[in-house]
């Protein structure tokens, strides 16, 4: 995930019945972190993608207005936007996630 921008997502418990079986199987293939377990997220992107991620790759959404503003800013120290369209999609995902 190092090359991808921070993106709004929902975190699931591994035993949640809504998780597709193929996604559950991906956990066994995912890189095992040395710093703890992997957490399953479903991104608020156009494809509703699933990913197993380390805790260090997660930030709380809507808990810190300064952090949220920084992550959505056109010129961010934490976020790199390849295009303005990607930034717009992320902003839209953020609004959807908080709704």
MOLINRA-V156940 format. One record per backbone hydrogen bond with DSSP energy under -0.5 kcal/mol. CO is the residue of the C=O (numbers start at 1). NH is the residue of the N-H. Records with the same first field share a line. If there is no record, write none. Layout:
BEGIN
CO = NH + NH
END
This chain:
BEGIN
1 = 4
8 = 44
10 = 42
12 = 40
13 = 16
16 = 19
20 = 23 + 24
21 = 25
22 = 26
23 = 27
24 = 27
25 = 28 + 29
26 = 29 + 30
31 = 33
33 = 36
37 = 55
39 = 53
40 = 12
41 = 51
42 = 10
43 = 45
45 = 48
49 = 43
51 = 41 + 53
53 = 39
54 = 57
55 = 58
60 = 63
64 = 68
65 = 69
66 = 70
67 = 71
68 = 72
69 = 73
70 = 73
74 = 76
79 = 76 + 81
80 = 82
83 = 87
84 = 88
85 = 89
86 = 90
87 = 91
88 = 92
89 = 93
90 = 94
91 = 95
92 = 96
93 = 97
94 = 98
95 = 99
96 = 99
END
